Structures are given as C-alpha cells and as structure tokens.
Amino acid sequence: MNDYILILISAALVNHLCLHQQPLPRLHLHVHGLACALCIALGVIGAQLLAQGVLAPLHIQDLALFLLLSWLALLAWGIPWLLAKWRPAWPVAGLPALLSSNAVALGLALQQASDDSAWSSTLLQALLAGAGFWLALALFADLRQRTKHADIPGVLRGLPIELIGAGVMAMAFSGLNGLFTQ
C-alpha cells in the first residue's frame, strides 16, 4: 500500500511542479513517461548488475548510494540524448533535470541493490514500475484537464485536488493488492 501512495504522490508532484504547462501537450507527456520508464528499468537492472558484479565481490556495499546516484545521473542525461538521436522531433529539452529528480528510480535501484532476487523478477519489477509511473503521469494529466473547468472551490484547485486524487487512486490500486498471489 505504501508503494502505491509513494508512486502516485511522486507522479502528482512531478506532474504538478515539472510538467505544469497549460495545456500540456500529449506528446511531451508521453515522451517524459517513456523516458522515465526507460530510466527506471535501466536503473534497476544496472543496480542489480552493480550490486552483484562490483559491490558484493569487493565488499563495498556501503558505497551503493554513491554509485547508484552516479549511474542514475548518467542515465538521466543519456536517455534524453539517445531519444533525441532516435527521434529528433520529440521534445526532450528539459528531460535531464526532470529525470535526475525522479525518486522512484533511486528507490527501486536501492531496493534491488540490497535484495538478492532473480533477474527475471528484477526485470519484471523494473518494467512494471516504469509503466506504472508513465500511467500515473497520464492519469494526473487527465485529472488536471478534467478539473480545469470543473466547479471546484478555489482552495482545492491545483496541487490539493491532485493529492486528493492521488489518495483516491491509491485506495483504488490497493484493492488490486494480492490479486495475483496464490
């Protein structure tokens, strides 16, 4: 349950503070979502490689945070560069600063660096977390668009209604908790 709340509140804050353009272009939103998903997936997989290939054999697990921050910073600057080379028409101008502030990637990378889980579960968790963050960004953009013309009290406009929406979505997603366990 805590993971849902943290991911949704993180997406709400990123959407509100960083992607606060009126109206938000859908292409910009989806490019940012794709970049976040790639950053999370590659960050978690790199954290697993780093933990098992470098940190564990050298017995320097205390340097995990320093090395993971460096790895995620490299990804935050490299992914937009690669996306710009792959699709020059995509808007990737402000993505490095947004990706470097993504706490979801760091949290999952630290979690995977401390766990000894299988590669398949690491890859699945990374891909699902990236896709979930992308979905949360799209949901909050739609929430902002729907509440723009709705009759909402002035005190609740903007970030407060988005955080209320994050709480409601977290409760809805918590209903899915345990759905796929045996």
RALINVEN-V844330 format. One record per residue. PHI is phi as a letter, one per 20 degrees, with the letter a starting at -180 (none if undefined). PSI is psi as a letter, one per 20 degrees, with the letter a starting at -180 (* if undefined). Layout:
# RALINVEN-V844330
<<PHI;PSI> <PHI;PSI>>
This chain:
# RALINVEN-V844330
<<none;g> <f;h> <f;g> <f;g> <f;g> <f;g> <f;g> <f;g> <f;h> <f;g> <f;h> <f;g> <f;g> <f;g> <f;g> <f;g> <e;h> <e;h> <d;k> <e;m> <c;q> <d;p> <f;q> <f;p> <f;p> <f;h> <f;g> <f;g> <f;g> <f;h> <f;g> <f;g> <f;g> <f;g> <f;g> <f;g> <f;g> <f;g> <f;g> <f;g> <f;g> <f;h> <f;g> <f;g> <f;g> <f;h> <f;g> <f;g> <f;g> <f;g> <f;g> <e;h> <e;h> <d;g> <f;g> <f;g> <f;h> <e;i> <l;l> <c;l> <f;i> <f;i> <e;j> <f;g> <f;g> <f;g> <f;h> <f;h> <f;g> <f;g> <f;g> <f;h> <f;g> <f;g> <f;h> <f;h> <e;h> <f;h> <f;g> <f;h> <f;g> <f;h> <f;h> <f;h> <f;h> <f;g> <c;n> <f;h> <e;i> <f;q> <e;o> <d;j> <f;g> <d;j> <f;h> <g;g> <f;h> <f;g> <f;h> <f;i> <e;j> <f;o> <f;h> <f;g> <f;g> <f;g> <f;g> <f;h> <f;g> <f;h> <f;g> <f;h> <f;h> <e;i> <e;q> <d;m> <e;r> <f;q> <f;h> <f;g> <f;h> <f;g> <f;g> <f;g> <f;g> <f;g> <f;g> <f;h> <f;g> <f;g> <f;h> <f;g> <f;h> <f;g> <f;g> <f;h> <f;g> <f;h> <f;g> <f;h> <f;g> <f;h> <f;g> <f;g> <f;h> <f;h> <e;i> <f;g> <d;j> <e;r> <e;n> <d;p> <g;q> <g;h> <f;h> <e;i> <f;q> <n;c> <f;h> <g;g> <f;h> <f;h> <f;h> <f;g> <f;h> <f;g> <f;g> <f;g> <f;h> <f;g> <f;h> <f;g> <f;h> <f;h> <f;h> <e;i> <f;p> <n;j> <f;h> <d;j> <e;q> <d;*>>
